[in-house]
Amino acid sequence: MTRPPVRLSTVVMCHPSRLAGAERVAAGCAPLPARIVRDPEPGGFPSPLRTAKVAWAAVAPGATHHMVVQDDVHLASGFAGHVTALLERHPDRAVSLSVLWVSPYNSYRVRQAAVGGYAAVRLAPWEWVPSLALALPADTARELAAYLAEFPDDTRDDDEHIAVFCAERGIPVVAPVPHVLDHGTGPSVAGNDHHGIRLAVARAAGPVATAHWDGPELTDPARHGGLGYAVELAGSRCHVRIRRSGEQEAAEQPFTWPWRPWSALLGVAHETIAAAARAAGPAPRALPAEPAGEVWAAGYLLGALTPAGGDERAEHRRVREDARAAALRSWITAGLRPGDLAELGEEGCAAAAEWAARAVAAGRAAREAGEARQTGERPVAYGAGVPVPYEEGPAAREDTAAADESEPVPPQGTPAAYGSAPVAPAPAGPAAGPPHHPAVERMARREARLLLTPAPAELPDVRLRVVPCPEHPGADPALPTRDLPVRWLGEHLSEAAGDSTLVVHACERLEPRPLAGLAALLDGGWKGTVETRAATVARLRAAGLRGAALTAAVDDAERRFAAGDGAVVTLPAACRPAGGTPRRLWPHDDPELSAADGAYARLRLRHVREIAL
């Protein structure tokens, strides 16, 4: 059946202060006739929604589709032809012409499509719809206009309302790869300057034939074992973002999971990633060791978790290669700290992107090797380093065997704020590996529940006190908070603000995810002093405690945190040294304090998996 030709109605939504930009965009849409729709109340508070209501209602008579474009974009050459071809390919869907790198889930999906060789990607239904330029079937656009009219202008964010609209009606949202427009870098009139520079994930670097859009679509990206996820590079750190379907966590919430050790939740052991980096040889000389490791982890996971697109059309190879390069280059630009970017310079950033490309290739090779080893319905082990796409493998027998065979310890009481169901005890069996203190089991279970606390909308203000490290008295007191996103977390930790205090050991680095549990405790009305495990251990060691007595005291202090009982409690989360793997009690090498680290890590991973995400 031949589909009717696309007749596209096009408007540019515009704030009068940017009329010149809107006129430039309208001219760039030619030969599409683009009309300019102005903010009906330009002197009012900033509200993209206010103008979007008018723009989506302005469907031209006889149109099959309607597109709304913002006034500060830059269009690729041949824009009109690309949009028409994309709507012919996806006539019943919402088509978003560009995704910005500040979209945590959707930017990762675009990167998957780019490295996998896809021409389009299905976007996440739980994240805002990228609306720099968005096209809908005409009747759907009219329905959207009526839907948006029900919301007051002060709710501001049209893209979030559009996401709910599409999700409720089951309308898939797709984006082309590469993108055919980019965002400007001027100041925002909508109050979004706190996001910083916002550019496209993978803009077309050269000409793209419209036949490219007939290529394959990545229809179900970024899922593993039923989990929606994203791998992100932000602040020179690689993190995993988990979509907890049972919790109402904001898509951009900052309480993410560091890749080490939590890549195992996606079926790739962090030891495998590190071993592949060592096998790859030295990183570029311009890239310092720590960011090099984080860039490698992000790239390896991207390669290992992305299925190949199967588009072998030689005439489109250059476009696929350009999209892949653009996606990795933007990851470096958006993902490294400004200081690291300045130190690297243009040549160093190019080397970092090439290092990421090598990591992607290594991850892809591991994936292909794992797929070749699979026979029948028997998947590769969940913790073996090669993920099984879109299904859960066995429950990590390689990295939990010792924990599964150890004697179970009854679960401890946990407040409702931790949001976890009771965990079934492991089956009893013969002891495996070195025996460990029963508190190790309790602490692992307690941290798993802490980590799964629903992310709050905001971290309460907390007074921060950094205590000196007895082993490194010259440690930088800024180190503990260096990896926290400033806007969301770092700005709420200071030496002056807050009714409660967080005491941090000077040589450890705080991770975002445990702070969700801290927020739950404080939001429940508790006030007092919370110590990290390392700070508690340092205090107890100074008082002369050692061995089992020290472990028991830390265990009791964590129990008080879980119960919200006492003026001084301990945050039940592992300590992370600079650039290292989290340790149960102490961020430094210490045989006594590190003896149970392996068993603890296995138990903690098992307990996280046992609690429904």
RODO-2510 file (C-alpha; in nm, 4 decimals, decimal comma):
residues 613
     n   res          X          Y          Z
     1     m     0,0000     0,0000     0,0000
     2     t     0,1423     0,3372    -0,1017
     3     r     0,1344     0,5968     0,1710
     4     p     0,0100     0,9475     0,0873
     5     p     0,2870     1,2060     0,0430
     6     v     0,3969     1,4033     0,3468
     7     r     0,2536     1,7547     0,3596
     8     l     0,4377     1,9222     0,6423
     9     s     0,3128     2,2221     0,8370
    10     t     0,6064     2,4030     1,0023
    11     v     0,6284     2,6767     1,2657
    12     v     0,9174     2,8337     1,4543
    13     m     0,8308     2,9151     1,8163
    14     c     0,9946     3,2409     1,9066
    15     h     1,0560     3,4862     2,1879
    16     p     1,0484     3,8398     2,0381
    17     s     1,3974     3,9093     2,1697
    18     r     1,5201     3,6374     1,9323
    19     l     1,3166     3,7283     1,6261
    20     a     1,6280     3,7515     1,4076
    21     g     1,7202     3,3953     1,5018
    22     a     1,3682     3,2740     1,4296
    23     e     1,3788     3,4366     1,0855
    24     r     1,7129     3,2669     1,0149
    25     v     1,5675     2,9296     1,1163
    26     a     1,2536     2,9827     0,9078
    27     a     1,4670     3,0630     0,6030
    28     g     1,6731     2,7486     0,6642
    29     c     1,3589     2,5348     0,6474
    30     a     1,3075     2,6245     0,2786
    31     p     1,1505     2,4987     0,0626
    32     l     0,9206     2,4197     0,3559
    33     p     0,7095     2,7306     0,4268
    34     a     0,7793     2,8041     0,7926
    35     r     0,5676     3,0455     0,9961
    36     i     0,6862     3,2240     1,3114
    37     v     0,4764     3,1874     1,6267
    38     r     0,5620     3,4403     1,8967
    39     d     0,5408     3,4153     2,2744
    40     p     0,1947     3,5590     2,3519
    41     e     0,3210     3,7150     2,6761
    42     p     0,6902     3,8014     2,6227
    43     g     0,7059     4,0207     2,9326
    44     g     0,5904     3,7396     3,1600
    45     f     0,7989     3,4848     3,3446
    46     p     1,0009     3,2504     3,1188
    47     s     0,7740     2,9671     2,9997
    48     p     0,8439     2,7562     2,6907
    49     l     0,5046     2,5938     2,7520
    50     r     0,3237     2,9234     2,6933
    51     t     0,4542     2,9504     2,3379
    52     a     0,4352     2,5751     2,2733
    53     k     0,0593     2,5827     2,3297
    54     v     0,0207     2,8282     2,0420
    55     a     0,2785     2,6568     1,8227
    56     w     0,1217     2,3099     1,8410
    57     a    -0,2234     2,4521     1,7711
    58     a    -0,1021     2,6219     1,4496
    59     v    -0,1449     2,3200     1,2197
    60     a    -0,1897     2,4323     0,8598
    61     p    -0,5040     2,3132     0,6764
    62     g    -0,4481     1,9978     0,4720
    63     a    -0,1237     1,9037     0,6502
    64     t    -0,0409     1,5379     0,7212
    65     h     0,2236     1,6343     0,9782
    66     h     0,3138     1,9353     1,1904
    67     m     0,6618     2,0370     1,3078
    68     v     0,7575     2,2879     1,5765
    69     v     1,1145     2,4218     1,5677
    70     q     1,2793     2,6400     1,8310
    71     d     1,4321     2,9770     1,7443
    72     d     1,7942     2,9072     1,8468
    73     v     1,8825     2,6002     1,6410
    74     h     2,1208     2,5486     1,3493
    75     l     1,9906     2,3325     1,0673
    76     a     2,1917     2,0863     0,8612
    77     s     2,2174     2,1326     0,4868
    78     g     1,9137     1,9887     0,3100
    79     f     1,7078     1,9997     0,6295
    80     a     1,3681     1,9976     0,4542
    81     g     1,4542     1,6872     0,2537
    82     h     1,5759     1,5036     0,5646
    83     v     1,2617     1,5823     0,7615
    84     t     1,0363     1,4710     0,4764
    85     a     1,2290     1,1438     0,4324
    86     l     1,2200     1,0757     0,8066
    87     l     0,8441     1,1307     0,8251
    88     e     0,7933     0,9007     0,5268
    89     r     0,9979     0,6374     0,7138
    90     h     0,8202     0,6961     1,0493
    91     p     0,4778     0,8365     0,9549
    92     d     0,2909     0,7446     1,2739
    93     r     0,5544     0,8424     1,5292
    94     a     0,6914     1,1470     1,6990
    95     v     1,0196     1,2360     1,5298
    96     s     1,2693     1,4422     1,7315
    97     l     1,5359     1,5842     1,5031
    98     s     1,8076     1,6260     1,7679
    99     v     1,8975     1,5038     2,1175
   100     l     2,1170     1,7138     2,3455
   101     w     2,3922     1,5687     2,5571
   102     v     2,2225     1,6818     2,8804
   103     s     1,9528     1,4132     2,8338
   104     p     2,0931     1,1337     3,0512
   105     y     1,9032     0,8357     2,9097
   106     n     1,8348     0,9539     2,5569
   107     s     2,1875     1,0779     2,4913
   108     y     2,3148     0,7301     2,5780
   109     r     2,0597     0,5696     2,3468
   110     v     2,1792     0,7912     2,0642
   111     r     2,5374     0,6876     2,1345
   112     q     2,4317     0,3236     2,1227
   113     a     2,2697     0,3802     1,7847
   114     a     2,5756     0,5671     1,6573
   115     v     2,8317     0,3012     1,7531
   116     g     2,5962     0,0215     1,6443
   117     g     2,5411     0,1650     1,2953
   118     y     2,1696     0,2465     1,3209
   119     a     1,9916     0,5228     1,1301
   120     a     1,7387     0,5927     1,4068
   121     v     1,6793     0,5110     1,7721
   122     r     1,3730     0,4738     1,9939
   123     l     1,3916     0,7218     2,2815
   124     a     1,3132     0,6507     2,6462
   125     p     0,9444     0,7006     2,7282
   126     w     1,0207     0,8164     3,0841
   127     e     1,2501     1,1063     2,9934
   128     w     1,1483     1,4420     2,8519
   129     v     1,0976     1,4487     2,4754
   130     p     1,3770     1,6425     2,3004
   131     s     1,1871     1,9315     2,1438
   132     l     1,4398     2,1483     1,9606
   133     a     1,2522     2,0349     1,6508
   134     l     0,9715     1,7838     1,6882
   135     a     0,7286     1,6549     1,4241
   136     l     0,3998     1,4736     1,4832
   137     p     0,1116     1,3543     1,2675
   138     a    -0,1232     1,6499     1,2223
   139     d    -0,4145     1,5041     1,4188
   140     t    -0,1774     1,4093     1,7026
   141     a    -0,0369     1,7637     1,7025
   142     r    -0,3862     1,9079     1,7437
   143     e    -0,4535     1,6628     2,0262
   144     l    -0,1264     1,7662     2,1896
   145     a    -0,2228     2,1331     2,1671
   146     a    -0,5481     2,0609     2,3500
   147     y    -0,3596     1,8562     2,6087
   148     l    -0,1032     2,1318     2,6759
   149     a    -0,3797     2,3908     2,7107
   150     e    -0,4921     2,2174     3,0313
   151     f    -0,1671     2,3064     3,2144
   152     p    -0,0837     2,6456     3,3657
   153     d     0,2011     2,8327     3,2006
   154     d     0,4064     2,8299     3,5199
   155     t     0,4702     2,4561     3,4823
   156     r     0,7121     2,5793     3,2114
   157     d     0,8555     2,2574     3,0702
   158     d     0,6699     2,1670     2,7526
   159     d     0,9098     1,8784     2,6819
   160     e     0,8089     1,6963     3,0024
   161     h     0,4376     1,7405     2,9299
   162     i     0,4965     1,6093     2,5772
   163     a     0,6709     1,3029     2,7233
   164     v     0,3682     1,2196     2,9391
   165     f     0,1357     1,2797     2,6440
   166     c     0,3297     1,0394     2,4203
   167     a     0,3728     0,7768     2,6931
   168     e     0,0041     0,7726     2,7862
   169     r    -0,0967     0,7262     2,4235
   170     g     0,1754     0,4786     2,3345
   171     i     0,3312     0,7070     2,0731
   172     p     0,6928     0,6031     2,0072
   173     v     0,9464     0,8860     1,9854
   174     v     1,2390     0,8307     1,7488
   175     a     1,5479     1,0366     1,6692
   176     p     1,7615     1,0204     1,3551
   177     v     2,1301     0,9286     1,3841
   178     p     2,3115     1,1454     1,2985
   179     h     2,1040     1,4475     1,3981
   180     v     2,0075     1,7061     1,1394
   181     l     2,0199     2,0135     1,3613
   182     d     2,2075     2,1445     1,6628
   183     h     2,1406     2,3821     1,9488
   184     g     2,2821     2,7319     1,9724
   185     t     2,5239     2,8380     2,2441
   186     g     2,3675     3,1727     2,3331
   187     p     2,1978     3,2535     2,6646
   188     s     1,8666     3,0858     2,7419
   189     v     1,5487     3,2922     2,7591
   190     a     1,3744     3,0025     2,9357
   191     g     1,5939     2,9951     3,2455
   192     n     1,8003     2,6916     3,1441
   193     d     2,1497     2,8384     3,1634
   194     h     2,2285     2,6214     3,4679
   195     h     2,2617     2,3280     3,2246
   196     g     2,5641     2,4938     3,0652
   197     i     2,6381     2,4470     2,6962
   198     r     2,3876     2,2072     2,5429
   199     l     2,4791     2,0618     2,2057
   200     a     2,3689     1,7661     1,9961
   201     v     2,5000     1,4194     2,0782
   202     a     2,5770     1,3282     1,7164
   203     r     2,5274     1,6021     1,4610
   204     a     2,5981     1,5212     1,0976
   205     a     2,9505     1,6377     1,0123
   206     g     2,9067     1,6109     0,6367
   207     p     2,6383     1,5557     0,3728
   208     v     2,3866     1,2785     0,4383
   209     a     2,1866     1,1166     0,1604
   210     t     1,8170     1,0931     0,2427
   211     a     1,8352     0,7206     0,1602
   212     h     2,0375     0,6800     0,4808
   213     w     1,7124     0,7079     0,6786
   214     d     1,5939     0,3767     0,5315
   215     g     1,8563     0,2074     0,7494
   216     p     1,7804     0,0022     1,0630
   217     e     1,6230     0,1432     1,3794
   218     l     1,7438     0,0536     1,7308
   219     t     1,4011    -0,0227     1,8736
   220     d     1,4713    -0,1498     2,2274
   221     p     1,8011    -0,0040     2,3461
   222     a     1,9523     0,0204     2,6917
   223     r     1,7738    -0,2673     2,8610
   224     h     1,9314    -0,5541     3,0511
   225     g     1,7448    -0,8051     3,2617
   226     g     1,4389    -0,5817     3,2420
   227     l     1,6318    -0,2778     3,3651
   228     g     1,6303     0,0476     3,1753
   229     y     1,9712     0,2039     3,2180
   230     a     2,2216     0,4504     3,0804
   231     v     2,5985     0,4696     3,1004
   232     e     2,7114     0,8255     3,1496
   233     l     3,0377     1,0143     3,1545
   234     a     3,0027     1,3265     3,3692
   235     g     3,2529     1,5243     3,5698
   236     s     3,5309     1,2950     3,4383
   237     r     3,3608     0,9960     3,6027
   238     c     3,1762     0,7001     3,4525
   239     h     2,8492     0,6126     3,6230
   240     v     2,5572     0,3815     3,5578
   241     r     2,2109     0,5311     3,5712
   242     i     1,9456     0,2732     3,6664
   243     r     1,5796     0,3244     3,5815
   244     r     1,3938     0,2003     3,8894
   245     s     1,0542     0,1239     3,7390
   246     g     0,8841     0,0934     4,0780
   247     e     1,0026     0,4340     4,2017
   248     q     0,9237     0,7851     4,0844
   249     e     1,2820     0,8973     4,0381
   250     a     1,3436     1,1990     3,8175
   251     a     1,5179     1,1096     3,4919
   252     e     1,8054     1,3507     3,5622
   253     q     1,8423     1,2754     3,9345
   254     p     2,2110     1,2721     4,0310
   255     f     2,2087     0,9680     4,2606
   256     t     2,3849     0,7418     4,0124
   257     w     2,5934     0,4242     4,0555
   258     p     2,9714     0,4280     3,9906
   259     w     3,0786     0,1762     3,7275
   260     r     3,3142     0,0153     3,9740
   261     p     3,1648    -0,2194     4,1035
   262     w     2,8099    -0,1692     3,9679
   263     s     2,8710    -0,2498     3,6018
   264     a     2,7974    -0,6047     3,7203
   265     l     2,4289    -0,5077     3,7367
   266     l     2,4460    -0,4847     3,3567
   267     g     2,6282    -0,8150     3,3188
   268     v     2,9826    -0,6822     3,2822
   269     a     3,2214    -0,7349     3,5721
   270     h     3,4339    -0,4305     3,6522
   271     e     3,7419    -0,6531     3,6692
   272     t     3,6826    -0,7433     3,3048
   273     i     3,6750    -0,3773     3,2050
   274     a     3,9955    -0,3019     3,3945
   275     a     4,1709    -0,6066     3,2482
   276     a     4,0759    -0,5003     2,8955
   277     a     4,2220    -0,1536     2,9612
   278     r     4,5501    -0,3071     3,0748
   279     a     4,5584    -0,5284     2,7670
   280     a     4,5003    -0,2257     2,5422
   281     g     4,8299    -0,0734     2,6467
   282     p     4,9007     0,2805     2,7635
   283     a     4,6377     0,5509     2,7367
   284     p     4,7169     0,8663     2,5384
   285     r     4,9949     1,0594     2,7050
   286     a     4,7794     1,3712     2,7237
   287     l     4,5090     1,1940     2,9264
   288     p     4,5780     1,1592     3,3029
   289     a     4,5429     0,8097     3,4493
   290     e     4,2203     0,8574     3,6425
   291     p     4,0052     1,0144     3,3672
   292     a     4,1621     0,7675     3,1228
   293     g     4,0223     0,4807     3,3296
   294     e     3,6798     0,6414     3,3464
   295     v     3,6675     0,7125     2,9709
   296     w     3,7734     0,3541     2,9029
   297     a     3,5006     0,2144     3,1289
   298     a     3,2318     0,4252     2,9584
   299     g     3,3462     0,3244     2,6110
   300     y     3,3862    -0,0437     2,6952
   301     l     3,0369    -0,0636     2,8426
   302     l     2,8938     0,1176     2,5400
   303     g     3,0521    -0,1364     2,3067
   304     a     2,9686    -0,4402     2,5186
   305     l     2,6038    -0,3458     2,5700
   306     t     2,5129    -0,2363     2,2144
   307     p     2,3878    -0,4862     1,9548
   308     a     2,5196    -0,4401     1,6013
   309     g     2,2785    -0,2711     1,3618
   310     g     2,3506    -0,4872     1,0599
   311     d     2,3581    -0,1960     0,8136
   312     e     2,6283    -0,2981     0,5673
   313     r     2,5398    -0,0558     0,2869
   314     a     2,8763     0,0619     0,1623
   315     e     2,7432     0,3888     0,0243
   316     h     2,6411     0,4962     0,3761
   317     r     2,9564     0,3821     0,5581
   318     r     3,0975     0,7351     0,5826
   319     v     2,7776     0,8649     0,7460
   320     r     2,7859     0,5809     1,0006
   321     e     3,1516     0,6473     1,0771
   322     d     3,0875     1,0215     1,1122
   323     a     2,7965     0,9582     1,3503
   324     r     3,0099     0,7250     1,5626
   325     a     3,2948     0,9755     1,5805
   326     a     3,0600     1,2639     1,6639
   327     a     2,8912     1,0660     1,9434
   328     l     3,2234     0,9825     2,1095
   329     r     3,3662     1,3298     2,0603
   330     s     3,0629     1,4892     2,2254
   331     w     3,0926     1,2401     2,5136
   332     i     3,4417     1,3710     2,5844
   333     t     3,3378     1,7358     2,5522
   334     a     3,0322     1,6938     2,7735
   335     g     3,1755     1,4353     3,0101
   336     l     3,5120     1,5663     3,1264
   337     r     3,5539     1,8377     3,3876
   338     p     3,6223     2,1850     3,2484
   339     g     3,9670     2,1757     3,4078
   340     d     4,0486     1,8440     3,2413
   341     l     3,9256     1,9734     2,9052
   342     a     4,1354     2,2879     2,9352
   343     e     4,4427     2,0834     3,0238
   344     l     4,3893     1,8429     2,7338
   345     g     4,3323     2,1055     2,4659
   346     e     4,1951     2,0217     2,1231
   347     e     4,4604     1,7609     2,0429
   348     g     4,4233     1,5898     2,3795
   349     c     4,0428     1,5768     2,3448
   350     a     4,0828     1,4117     2,0056
   351     a     4,3168     1,1562     2,1647
   352     a     4,0643     1,0949     2,4432
   353     a     3,7891     1,0324     2,1860
   354     e     4,0157     0,7856     2,0067
   355     w     4,0825     0,6121     2,3409
   356     a     3,7052     0,5853     2,3891
   357     a     3,6752     0,4373     2,0391
   358     r     3,9352     0,1721     2,1274
   359     a     3,7355     0,0899     2,4387
   360     v     3,4138     0,0597     2,2350
   361     a     3,5906    -0,1793     1,9977
   362     a     3,7180    -0,3884     2,2896
   363     g     3,3722    -0,4064     2,4441
   364     r     3,2151    -0,4986     2,1113
   365     a     3,4742    -0,7727     2,0542
   366     a     3,3964    -0,9184     2,3977
   367     r     3,0258    -0,9098     2,3202
   368     e     3,0709    -1,0838     1,9855
   369     a     3,2942    -1,3480     2,1436
   370     g     3,0322    -1,4118     2,4103
   371     e     2,7516    -1,4385     2,1571
   372     a     2,9583    -1,6878     1,9567
   373     r     3,0047    -1,9019     2,2702
   374     q     2,6338    -1,9213     2,3451
   375     t     2,4637    -2,2460     2,2515
   376     g     2,0918    -2,3182     2,2607
   377     e     1,9222    -2,1242     2,5404
   378     r     2,2159    -2,1293     2,7789
   379     p     2,3367    -1,7663     2,8251
   380     v     2,6787    -1,6521     2,9334
   381     a     2,7048    -1,6055     3,3118
   382     y     2,5754    -1,2692     3,4299
   383     g     2,9075    -1,1712     3,5868
   384     a     3,1334    -1,3135     3,3173
   385     g     3,1991    -0,9882     3,1370
   386     v     2,9843    -1,0314     2,8254
   387     p     2,6178    -0,9308     2,8625
   388     v     2,3228    -1,1182     2,7216
   389     p     2,1087    -0,8503     2,5531
   390     y     1,7699    -0,7828     2,7053
   391     e     1,7579    -1,0866     2,9332
   392     e     1,8994    -1,1778     3,2703
   393     g     2,1619    -1,4495     3,2904
   394     p     2,2134    -1,6693     3,5967
   395     a     2,2606    -1,4712     3,9138
   396     a     2,6336    -1,4087     3,8937
   397     r     2,7524    -1,7427     4,0253
   398     e     3,1104    -1,6460     3,9476
   399     d     3,1122    -1,3503     4,1815
   400     t     2,8637    -1,4659     4,4460
   401     a     2,9448    -1,8326     4,4887
   402     a     3,1315    -1,7907     4,8155
   403     a     2,8630    -1,5630     4,9518
   404     d     2,5812    -1,7971     4,8457
   405     e     2,7407    -2,0917     5,0241
   406     s     2,8205    -1,9098     5,3449
   407     e     2,6016    -1,9402     5,6514
   408     p     2,3114    -1,6948     5,6266
   409     v     2,2597    -1,4260     5,8868
   410     p     1,9063    -1,3177     5,9760
   411     p     1,8151    -0,9809     5,8205
   412     q     1,8107    -0,6766     6,0412
   413     g     1,5243    -0,4321     6,0800
   414     t     1,5214    -0,1471     5,8308
   415     p     1,3122     0,1708     5,8314
   416     a     1,0468     0,2174     5,5641
   417     a     1,2492     0,4989     5,4080
   418     y     1,4913     0,2388     5,2728
   419     g     1,2134     0,1157     5,0450
   420     s     1,3094    -0,2519     5,0358
   421     a     1,1171    -0,5732     5,0774
   422     p     1,2515    -0,8484     5,3055
   423     v     1,5401    -1,0349     5,1465
   424     a     1,5214    -1,4127     5,1340
   425     p     1,8157    -1,5766     5,3124
   426     a     2,0704    -1,7664     5,1072
   427     p     2,0514    -2,1460     5,1198
   428     a     2,2675    -2,3025     5,3897
   429     g     2,5611    -2,5097     5,2734
   430     p     2,9230    -2,5875     5,3433
   431     a     3,1407    -2,2896     5,4139
   432     a     3,3427    -2,1629     5,1174
   433     g     3,6366    -1,9281     5,1376
   434     p     3,7669    -1,7681     5,4561
   435     p     3,5138    -1,7256     5,7387
   436     h     3,3993    -1,3720     5,8069
   437     h     3,2426    -1,1908     6,0973
   438     p     2,8579    -1,2180     6,0973
   439     a     2,8499    -0,8377     6,0891
   440     v     2,9887    -0,8491     5,7338
   441     e     2,6610    -1,0037     5,6144
   442     r     2,4532    -0,7488     5,8030
   443     m     2,6589    -0,4575     5,6723
   444     a     2,6350    -0,5816     5,3128
   445     r     2,2583    -0,6207     5,3393
   446     r     2,2288    -0,2793     5,5028
   447     e     2,4287    -0,1051     5,2298
   448     a     2,2243    -0,2754     4,9570
   449     r     1,9082    -0,1316     5,1112
   450     l     2,0685     0,2099     5,1502
   451     l     2,1730     0,2152     4,7851
   452     l     1,8197     0,1302     4,6776
   453     t     1,6623     0,4165     4,8679
   454     p     1,4522     0,6151     4,6176
   455     a     1,6332     0,9237     4,4918
   456     p     1,4935     1,2405     4,6535
   457     a     1,4018     1,5506     4,4591
   458     e     1,6760     1,7398     4,6425
   459     l     1,9458     1,6711     4,8995
   460     p     1,8764     1,8607     5,2240
   461     d     2,1420     2,1069     5,3339
   462     v     2,4065     1,9238     5,5349
   463     r     2,6990     2,0691     5,7264
   464     l     3,0193     1,9052     5,6029
   465     r     3,3180     1,8359     5,8289
   466     v     3,6297     1,6787     5,6788
   467     v     3,8502     1,5065     5,9380
   468     p     4,2236     1,4612     5,8741
   469     c     4,3499     1,1262     5,7542
   470     p     4,5864     0,9714     6,0124
   471     e     4,7866     0,8054     5,7338
   472     h     4,7931     1,1051     5,4959
   473     p     4,7775     1,4237     5,7048
   474     g     4,8299     1,6433     5,3975
   475     a     4,5249     1,5164     5,2081
   476     d     4,3256     1,7789     5,0194
   477     p     4,0051     1,8510     5,2191
   478     a     3,8245     1,9157     4,8886
   479     l     3,8832     1,5558     4,7755
   480     p     3,5755     1,3936     4,9398
   481     t     3,3243     1,5991     4,7405
   482     r     3,5212     1,6286     4,4175
   483     d     3,3075     1,3759     4,2309
   484     l     2,9669     1,5064     4,3372
   485     p     2,7578     1,6989     4,0823
   486     v     2,7787     2,0549     4,2132
   487     r     2,4321     2,1716     4,1170
   488     w     2,2520     1,8795     4,2790
   489     l     2,4717     1,7553     4,5611
   490     g     2,7876     1,9548     4,6136
   491     e     2,6052     2,2828     4,6694
   492     h     2,4116     2,1285     4,9586
   493     l     2,7247     2,0194     5,1460
   494     s     2,9123     2,3088     5,3052
   495     e     3,0874     2,4056     5,6246
   496     a     2,8066     2,6383     5,7265
   497     a     2,4658     2,5058     5,6141
   498     g     2,2342     2,2440     5,7588
   499     d     2,0946     2,1247     6,0912
   500     s     2,2907     1,7980     6,0724
   501     t     2,6554     1,7214     6,0049
   502     l     2,8253     1,4725     5,7739
   503     v     3,1763     1,3801     5,8916
   504     v     3,3999     1,2576     5,6075
   505     h     3,7472     1,1070     5,6145
   506     a     3,9844     1,3309     5,4182
   507     c     4,1167     1,0543     5,1925
   508     e     3,7854     0,9080     5,0792
   509     r     3,5614     1,0244     4,7993
   510     l     3,1874     1,0418     4,8398
   511     e     2,9630     0,8729     4,5839
   512     p     2,6213     1,0151     4,4935
   513     r     2,4046     0,7065     4,5540
   514     p     2,4541     0,6646     4,9321
   515     l     2,3511     1,0279     4,9807
   516     a     1,9971     0,9308     4,8776
   517     g     1,9827     0,7266     5,1990
   518     l     2,1200     1,0198     5,3963
   519     a     1,8470     1,2423     5,2507
   520     a     1,5807     0,9895     5,3554
   521     l     1,7112     0,9915     5,7136
   522     l     1,7128     1,3721     5,7359
   523     d     1,3781     1,4119     5,5616
   524     g     1,2347     1,1816     5,8268
   525     g     1,3136     1,4457     6,0894
   526     w     1,6309     1,3008     6,2394
   527     k     1,9049     1,5498     6,3360
   528     g     2,2581     1,4821     6,4498
   529     t     2,5969     1,3740     6,3184
   530     v     2,6454     1,1138     6,0460
   531     e     2,9930     0,9705     5,9974
   532     t     3,1148     0,7786     5,6959
   533     r     3,2529     0,4341     5,7731
   534     a     3,6087     0,5563     5,7265
   535     a     3,5530     0,8443     5,9695
   536     t     3,4007     0,6059     6,2236
   537     v     3,6886     0,3595     6,1860
   538     a     3,9455     0,6371     6,2286
   539     r     3,7717     0,7541     6,5480
   540     l     3,7403     0,4031     6,6907
   541     r     4,0988     0,3099     6,6069
   542     a     4,2172     0,6236     6,7814
   543     a     4,0252     0,4990     7,0867
   544     g     4,2143     0,1667     7,0731
   545     l     3,9575    -0,0671     6,9146
   546     r     4,0872    -0,3423     6,6863
   547     g     3,9699    -0,6632     6,5191
   548     a     3,6243    -0,8032     6,5920
   549     a     3,5540    -0,5336     6,8506
   550     l     3,6092    -0,2636     6,5887
   551     t     3,3835    -0,4370     6,3341
   552     a     3,1117    -0,4866     6,5956
   553     a     3,1255    -0,1185     6,6941
   554     v     3,0911    -0,0048     6,3303
   555     d     2,8058    -0,2507     6,2821
   556     d     2,6255    -0,1069     6,5852
   557     a     2,6774     0,2518     6,4652
   558     e     2,5255     0,1567     6,1265
   559     r     2,2316    -0,0108     6,2996
   560     r     2,1618     0,3200     6,4712
   561     f     2,1600     0,4940     6,1310
   562     a     1,9084     0,2425     5,9984
   563     a     1,6882     0,2960     6,3030
   564     g     1,7411     0,6729     6,3207
   565     d     1,8489     0,6188     6,6818
   566     g     2,1205     0,8244     6,8466
   567     a     2,2978     1,1555     6,8021
   568     v     2,5991     1,0043     6,6185
   569     v     2,5414     0,7337     6,3572
   570     t     2,7351     0,5830     6,0666
   571     l     2,6381     0,5902     5,6979
   572     p     2,6304     0,2234     5,5888
   573     a     2,8273     0,2577     5,2676
   574     a     3,1687     0,1404     5,1525
   575     c     3,4645     0,3804     5,1368
   576     r     3,6223     0,4693     4,8033
   577     p     3,9787     0,5895     4,7724
   578     a     4,0833     0,8148     4,4854
   579     g     4,0635     0,6104     4,1647
   580     g     3,9991     0,2838     4,3467
   581     t     3,7402     0,0175     4,4137
   582     p     3,5155     0,0768     4,7171
   583     r     3,6274    -0,1015     5,0331
   584     r     3,4164    -0,2134     5,3219
   585     l     3,5743    -0,0141     5,6074
   586     w     3,8876     0,1734     5,5112
   587     p     4,0046     0,3465     5,1913
   588     h     4,3711     0,2516     5,2406
   589     d     4,5693    -0,0719     5,2293
   590     d     4,5376    -0,2425     5,5645
   591     p     4,5398    -0,6256     5,5888
   592     e     4,3231    -0,6329     5,9000
   593     l     4,0562    -0,3930     5,7724
   594     s     4,0549    -0,5316     5,4162
   595     a     4,0360    -0,9024     5,5000
   596     a     3,6611    -0,9359     5,4347
   597     d     3,6389    -0,6951     5,1393
   598     g     3,5882    -0,9679     4,8789
   599     a     3,3144    -1,1501     5,0698
   600     y     3,1467    -0,8190     5,1474
   601     a     3,1416    -0,7118     4,7818
   602     r     2,9901    -1,0445     4,6749
   603     l     2,7228    -1,0307     4,9434
   604     r     2,6342    -0,6702     4,8669
   605     l     2,5947    -0,7392     4,4950
   606     r     2,3773    -1,0406     4,5687
   607     h     2,1513    -0,8429     4,7993
   608     v     2,1108    -0,5591     4,5473
   609     r     2,0021    -0,8129     4,2860
   610     e     1,7552    -0,9736     4,5254
   611     i     1,5693    -0,6456     4,5811
   612     a     1,3359    -0,5578     4,2964
   613     l     1,4530    -0,2513     4,1027
***
